[in-house]
């Protein structure tokens, strides 16, 4: 903080008094959430005032500062076609490997159909 802060008298009074946990966190009571006694902005001002005046914020009942969350790096989503390309190529390769057998079976089935359609009598 480059400038000297002037906090209100109310904030300075709060740095000297001990507060309950419900003053700093929302509480679930009778099926409804109650907002904390101090908004996040006022909590930040109170924490700064405590630090400048040499008072430990934990001693007045403030919760400790939460560590910043670690961002998990996700791979880029890409287009659906790009995501499915490897699977599609594997299916194509498998089908191409089985292709001579499929062609042989198809020709046999075609020959059987041709024999069925052929009349028994020569005329």
C-alpha positions as CSV (number, residue, x, y, z in Angstrom):
1,X,0.0,0.0,0.0
2,X,1.7,3.1,-1.3
3,X,-0.6,5.6,0.4
4,X,-1.6,6.1,4.1
5,X,-5.0,4.6,4.7
6,X,-7.6,6.4,6.9
7,X,-10.1,3.9,8.2
8,X,-13.4,4.9,9.7
9,X,-13.9,4.8,13.4
10,X,-16.3,1.9,13.1
11,X,-13.6,-0.2,11.4
12,X,-11.1,0.8,14.0
13,X,-13.6,-0.3,16.8
14,X,-14.0,-3.7,15.1
15,X,-10.2,-4.3,15.2
16,X,-10.3,-4.1,18.9
17,X,-13.3,-6.4,19.6
18,X,-13.6,-10.2,19.2
19,X,-16.2,-11.4,16.8
20,X,-18.1,-14.7,16.3
21,X,-17.5,-16.9,13.3
22,X,-20.9,-16.0,11.9
23,X,-19.8,-12.4,11.4
24,X,-17.4,-13.5,8.6
25,X,-19.1,-16.5,7.0
26,X,-22.7,-17.2,5.7
27,X,-24.7,-19.4,8.0
28,X,-27.5,-21.9,7.1
29,X,-30.4,-21.3,9.6
30,X,-33.9,-22.8,9.4
31,X,-33.5,-23.7,5.7
32,X,-32.2,-20.3,4.7
33,X,-28.8,-18.8,4.2
34,X,-28.0,-15.7,6.3
35,X,-25.4,-13.4,5.0
36,X,-22.4,-12.7,7.1
37,X,-22.2,-9.7,9.4
38,X,-19.4,-8.2,7.4
39,X,-19.4,-8.1,3.6
40,X,-16.3,-9.4,1.8
41,X,-15.3,-5.8,1.1
42,X,-15.6,-4.8,4.8
43,X,-13.7,-8.0,5.8
44,X,-10.9,-6.9,3.5
45,X,-10.9,-3.4,5.0
46,X,-10.9,-4.9,8.5
47,X,-8.0,-7.2,7.6
48,X,-6.0,-4.3,6.2
49,X,-6.7,-2.2,9.3
50,X,-5.6,-5.0,11.6
51,X,-2.4,-5.4,9.6
52,X,-1.6,-1.7,9.7
53,X,-2.3,-1.4,13.5
54,X,-0.3,-4.5,14.4
55,X,-3.3,-6.7,15.4
56,X,-3.5,-10.3,14.3
57,X,-6.7,-10.7,12.2
58,X,-7.1,-14.3,13.6
59,X,-7.2,-12.9,17.2
60,X,-10.4,-11.0,16.5
61,X,-12.1,-14.1,15.0
62,X,-11.4,-13.6,11.3
63,X,-10.9,-16.8,9.2
64,X,-7.4,-17.3,7.8
65,X,-6.7,-16.2,4.3
66,X,-7.4,-19.0,1.9
67,X,-4.6,-20.2,-0.3
68,X,-5.2,-19.5,-4.0
69,X,-6.6,-22.4,-5.9
70,X,-4.3,-24.2,-8.3
71,X,-5.7,-24.1,-11.8
72,X,-5.8,-27.4,-13.5
73,X,-4.7,-27.3,-17.1
74,X,-7.1,-28.9,-19.4
75,X,-6.1,-30.0,-22.9
76,X,-7.8,-27.9,-25.6
77,X,-11.2,-29.3,-26.5
78,X,-10.8,-29.0,-30.3
79,X,-13.5,-29.8,-32.9
80,X,-15.5,-33.1,-32.6
81,X,-13.9,-34.3,-35.9
82,X,-10.4,-33.8,-34.5
83,X,-11.2,-35.6,-31.2
84,X,-12.7,-38.6,-33.0
85,X,-10.0,-38.8,-35.7
86,X,-7.8,-41.5,-34.0
87,X,-10.8,-43.8,-33.2
88,X,-12.1,-43.4,-36.7
89,X,-8.8,-44.3,-38.3
90,X,-8.5,-47.4,-36.0
91,X,-11.9,-48.6,-37.2
92,X,-11.0,-48.0,-40.8
93,X,-7.7,-49.9,-40.4
94,X,-9.5,-52.8,-38.8
95,X,-12.1,-52.9,-41.6
96,X,-9.4,-52.8,-44.3
97,X,-7.7,-55.7,-42.7
98,X,-10.9,-57.7,-42.8
99,X,-11.8,-56.5,-46.3
100,X,-10.6,-59.6,-48.4
101,X,-12.7,-61.9,-46.2
102,X,-15.7,-59.7,-46.5
103,X,-15.4,-59.5,-50.3
104,X,-15.1,-63.3,-50.6
105,X,-18.2,-63.7,-48.4
106,X,-20.1,-61.1,-50.5
107,X,-19.2,-62.9,-53.7
108,X,-20.3,-66.3,-52.3
109,X,-23.6,-64.8,-51.2
110,X,-24.1,-63.2,-54.6
111,X,-23.4,-66.5,-56.4
112,X,-26.0,-68.2,-54.1
113,X,-28.6,-65.6,-54.9
114,X,-27.9,-66.0,-58.6
115,X,-28.4,-69.8,-58.3
116,X,-31.7,-69.2,-56.5
117,X,-33.0,-67.0,-59.2
118,X,-32.0,-69.4,-62.0
119,X,-35.0,-71.5,-63.2
120,X,-34.9,-75.3,-62.8
121,X,-36.2,-76.0,-66.2
122,X,-34.0,-75.1,-69.2
123,X,-36.7,-73.5,-71.2
